[in-house]
Amino acid sequence: MSTGFRFVTNCRLCGLSDLENVLTLEASPLGDQYLPKGKGAKSASLIPFGVNRCNKCRNFQTVTATEMEHYRHCLTRPASVNTILSKSYRDSVPRLIELTNLVASDLVLEIGSNDGLFASFFAEKGFRCLGIDPALNLIASAEELGVPTVAEFFTASLAEKIVAEHGSAKVIVANFVVANVDDLDDFIAGVVKVLAPDGVFTMETNYVSDIVSALLVETLVHEHLSYFSVVSLSAYLERHGLELFEVQRMPSKGGSLRCLIQHKNSKYAVGQSVLDAEDYENATGLFLSSAWGKLSQTFAHAKSSAAAFCEQRFSNGIVGYGTSDGATTLIYQLGIGQYLQALIDDDPYRQNLESPGFGIPTVSREEIFTNPPKAQTCLILAPQYVKQIFEKNTEAQKLKVAFAKVWPQVEVLPTSGWLGGKI
């Protein structure tokens, strides 16, 4: 399956061309292009991959941008299958209701609404909701949850239609979607058009500080076009007449940033959290090229150790656990695709497909962990969920299946380490 892409030569936030490469990785396919057998997964295009920093506004962004049409069919349903993320979303609803004095006639607009789960937390309380998401396969799921959905990409022109048909939005939600937008100016112009004068725009996004400090490899995917900091995001929003007035670090996806945004000089004073975040980012050297050095070094070490590990165990069968975008990143950056006979995923929605590029079949764990098991080694390709995956597969462990994490280094679980001893 061919995917078009372009090299990005200008900063997505300030428009200047003063970009410097801070991370270069192996070319890989779009991470979520899992397809039914024979539908082209094996012919997925390899796309150059890396991260550039803008030397003017200090934004971080990928070196390429891909065509957006792959979002028309989405396999990822993060909130629905991630109970931690779902709880975080639900817990944020009362604060937003109180902050905005939301009433039943007010509109809650979710951009990138996916299967409608987050917006449904407002709908079940009787608030008027509308979802915007281009994924045609998720509309029915969203509407079953009481969230009518427009199957389009959010743009400034669509924002005008929403205002004409539904009115302005008192609350706009955009979780883990803004960083995926190529034409960010058009997107933010749409937010400005549809946000009520006293409304609040809340967005959650992967936080670049956590990416580089905690080695969050799963966030390094082609779909994530921007890696935001408070410094760069705050300046960008101000140029569009918006104001970042509160930020909060969240544990979601290993480390994310939740932002509350309003029209400039609206109801809320800019809080200390914004000023503290900017001071922290500057003080920790986040914008130095060397900040990404640890990631580069870890990739090099993990690749060599993973190859040696797989060579040792290949004859007894190796499978991977996880089929996220991040799993594709690990498969290609560690060079382990040729060793994997199958990929396990607990979500039936992602089973019976083939992985992008290598065409590895996706299956349930029951299909692999038979007695005797069809593979003796399982590589966990979801670094944020190693503990959960290991603990839910005790029966497979009784069958002598060895589970190993692969990032930031290969280790067979449980990882007690070598304590040495006296001679």
N, C-alpha and C positions, 0 to 999 in steps of 0.2 A: 504494500500500500504506500503510494508516494505522498509525501507531505511537503508542501512548499514552505520555504523559509527565506528570510532576508537577514543580512548582517545589519545591525543597528549601529549607525555611525554618529548619532546625536543623542544627547541625554534626554531621556523621556520626560524629565521634570523641568529642566531649564532650557533645553533646546541646543545647547552648545556642543561642539564636537571635541572638546578636550577630555577624551576618555583614556584611561589607563587600565591595562589588564592586571587583575590581581589574582585570578585563578583560571587555569586552563585544564580541562578534563578531556577524556576521550569522547569522540562523537558517539551519539546514541540515538535511538528512536524516541518519539513521543512516548512517555512512560505509560499512558493508559490506553494504548491502542491494542487492547486484547480483543480478538475477533474469533468468530466461530471457525472451526477447522475448514481450511480450503478457501477462506475469504480474504487472504492476503496478508495475514500477520507476519509471515516469514519474509515478505518483501518490503517491510517497513523501511522508510528512508532513514539513513544515519545523518543526524544533524549536528553540526559543530556546537560545542558546549563550553561555556566558561563565564566568568563574571568580570565586568569592567566597573571602574569607579570614575565618576565625573569629578574632575579636579576643581570645578567651579562650585557646584552646590553639594558635592560629596554624596550624591546618590549612587547606589549600587544597582546594576542591572545586567541581565544576560547579554551575551555577545550577539545572539540571534533572536528573532521573533518568528513564530510559526503562524501559518494560516489558522483562523479561529474556527473553521467549520467543524473540527473534531468535537467541539462542545455540543453539537447537535445531538450526539448520543453519549450520555455520560454513565460510566460504570461506578463512579465514586459517590458514595452516600455517607459522608463522614459523620454527621451527627447521628444518623439512624443506627449505625453499626458501632459507634464509639460512645459508650455510656458515660465516660468522663466528660467528653466534649458536650454531649447532650445535656448533662446536668449543669455544666457551666453556662450554657445558653439559657436554660430554664431559670437558673438562679439570677440571671441578669435582668429578667423581665420586670420584676417588681420595682427595681431601681429606676428603670426607664419610664415606667408608668408614673411613678411619683415625681421624677425630675421634670417631666413635661406636662404634668397635670392632665394626662391623657383621658379623654372621654370617648364613649362608644362611637360618636360620629366622626372622630378623628381617623385619619388614614395612617396605617402602618405599612410601609413599603419595604419589601426585602428584595434587594438586588443580588442575583446569584442565589436564588431561593432553593435550588436543588429539589429535593422531594417535599419541601414545604414544612419540614419538622419544626424549625425554629419559629417561623411565622405562625404556626399552629398554636404555639404557646400563648400568643396574643389572641388568636381566633377563639380559642376555648374559653377565654375570659370575656368574650363578647365584643372585641374590638374589630373594626373594619380593616381587613388585610388584603394586600395584593402582592403577588410574587412575580418577579421578572427572572426568567432563566431560559436560555436557548435550547436546553435539552428536551427534545420532543418526547423521549421515552419516560420522562419523569412527571409529566403534566398530570396524568391520572392519579398518581400517588399523592401529589400535592393537593389536588382537588378533593380527594377522599378525606384529607385532613382538614378540610374547610378553608383552603387557601386557593382562591382563583388565581390562575397563573397565565401571564403573557409569555409565549415562547419566542422571545426575541432577545438580542443583545441590547443592553441598556446604552442609549445614546442621548444626545441633547434633543434630537428630533422626537425620539420616543418620549422623553420627559414632557415635551409640550403636549403630546397626545394624552398622557396620563393626567396632566393638570386639567385639560379640557374635559375629560371624561370622568375623572374621579376626584379632582381637586388636589390641593397641595398636601404633602405628607407631613404630619407632625413628628413622626419618627421614620428615619430611613436606616435600614440595617444592611450592611455589606460585610459578611464574614468570609475571610479567606478567598476573596474574589478580586479586590482592587489591584493586588500585585500581579494578577493574571491579565490585566488590561493593557493592550498595546497603545491605543490612542487615548492616553489618560486625560489629555486636555478636553476632549469631547465628552468623556465620561464625567469628569468633574463639573463641566458646564451643565450637564444634565442634572447633577445633584443640586447645583445652585438654582436651576429653574424650578425643580419640584419640591424643594425643602421649604416648608412654611416659614414665615419670618421669625417665629419664635420656636422653630423646630430644632431637633437634634439629629445629627447624622452620626451613627455609631458604626465603626468598622473594627474588625479584628484581622490582624495580619501577622505572618511570621516576622519575628524581630531579628534584624541582622546582627545585633549584639549577641544574642543567644546562638545564632547560627555559627558564628566564628569561635565563640568561647566554649560552647558545648558540643561542637562538631556535629551539628544537626544535618547529617547527610541526606535524610529523607526530604528535606526542603529544597535540595539542589536538583531541580527538575526543569525541563524546558518550559513548562507551563507557567512557572513563577518568573515573570519577566522583570520584576523589581524586588529589591530587598531593602525595605524601608528602615530608616532611623527617624527619631523624633526631630533631629536637626533638619534633615532634608525635607521631611514631610510637612513640618510646620511652616517652613519658608514657602514651599510650593502652594499650600492651601491659601496662605495669605495673599499670594499673587492672584488668586481666583476669588477673592472676597470672602473667604472662609477663615475660620479661626479654630485651632486646636486648643481646647480649654481644659482637658483632663486626659491623662494617660495612665494606664495600669498594666503592669507586666502580669501575664497569665501563664499558667502551666500548660495550656493547650498545645498539643503537637510538639512538646519538648521545650517550648518557649515562644510566646507570642506577645503581641502588643495590642491592647484594646484602647481605642481612641474615641473620645467624644468631641464632636465638631459642631460648630454653629456658624451662622452668618456673622461676619466680623462686627464686633461691638453690639452683639445681641444681648441676651439675658444674663449670661454667666461671665464672671471675671476669669481670666486665665489663671489656672490654679498652680500651686507650687510644684505639683507633680510634673508639669511640663518643663519648668525651669530646672528642676532637679535632674530630669532625664537628659536634657541637653548638656548640663554640666558633667554628668556621668559619662556620656558618650565621648566628649572631648577629652576628659581626664584619663580615660582608659585606653586611648590611642586607637579607637575604633576605626578612624579614617586613614590610618597609616597603611601603606601597602603590606607591611610586615604582619598586620593583623590576620591575614589570610594564610600566612606561612604554615601554621600548625595544621591546617586542613590539607594543604598540598603534601606535607610530609606524611601525614597519616594515611592518605590515599596510597602513596608509594609503598609504605610498609604493609598496609593491609592487603594490597594486591599481591605482593610477593608471598606473604604468609598464606593467603587463601589458596593460591595456586599450589603451593607445596602440600597443604592440608588435603585438598581435593585429589591430588595425584595419589596420595597414600590410601584414600578411602574409596576411590572411584569403582573398583572392582566389586564392592559389596553394595553399590547403589547409593546415590545421593539425591535428595529432593530439597526444594526450598520451601519455606513457610512464609507466605505473604505475596500479594500481587499488586501492591500499590505502585504509584509512580516512583516512589523512592526505591522500591524493590528493583525496578528496571535500572535505576541509577546504579545500585549496588552490583547488579549482574554484569553491567557493562564496565563500570569503573574498576571492579575487582577481577574481571576477566574470567568469570566462573560459569558463563552460560552453557558452554559445551559439556559441562559435568552434570548438569541437572536433568534428571529424567522426568520430573514433574514439579509443578508448583501447587502448594496446598493453600486453599483459602476457605474460611468458615462461612463466608457469605455465598449462598447458592446462586446469587445474582452474578457472581464472578467465576463460577465453575463451568466446565465443559467448553472452555475457550482455549486460544493459543496466545502465548506471549509475543509481544512485538519483537521482531528480528529473529530470535532463535526458534520461535514456534513451539515453545515448551507447553505441553498440555496442562491446564489448570483443573484440579480435582479436589474432592473432599478428603479430609484426613482418614475417613473410614476406608477409602479406596486404597490408601497406601499402608496404613497401620493394621494390616490383616495379621493372622497368625499362621505361618511366619510372615513378618513384614516384607513388603516389596522393596524396601530400601533400609539400610542399616544406619544411615546418617541423615540428619535433617538440619539444614542451615537456616537459621531464623533471619529473614530478610526485612524485619520490622524492628529496628533498634529500640524504638520507644516502647515496645510491647514484649520484650524478651521474657520478662518475668511472668507475665500473664500467659503467654504461649507455652512456656515451659511447664507451668503449674497445671494447665488444663489438659496436658497430654501425659499424665502419669501412667495410663494403661500402655501407651506406646513405649514408655521407658521400661516397664516391666518386661516388654518383649525385646529388650536390649537395644532399642533404637537410641543412638547417641544424638543429643541435641547440642548444637553449637551456635553461638552468636558469631557474627562476622565483622562487627564494627564496634569500636575502633580497631580491634584486633580479633583474630580468630581464637575462640576459647570454647572448649567443651564444657557444658554445664553439668553439675554446679561448679562454679569457678572458685574453688577454694585456694588455688595458687600453690606454689611449691614453697614450703617453709624451710627447706634445707634440713640439716641434722648434724649431730656431733660425730666426729670420726673417732 
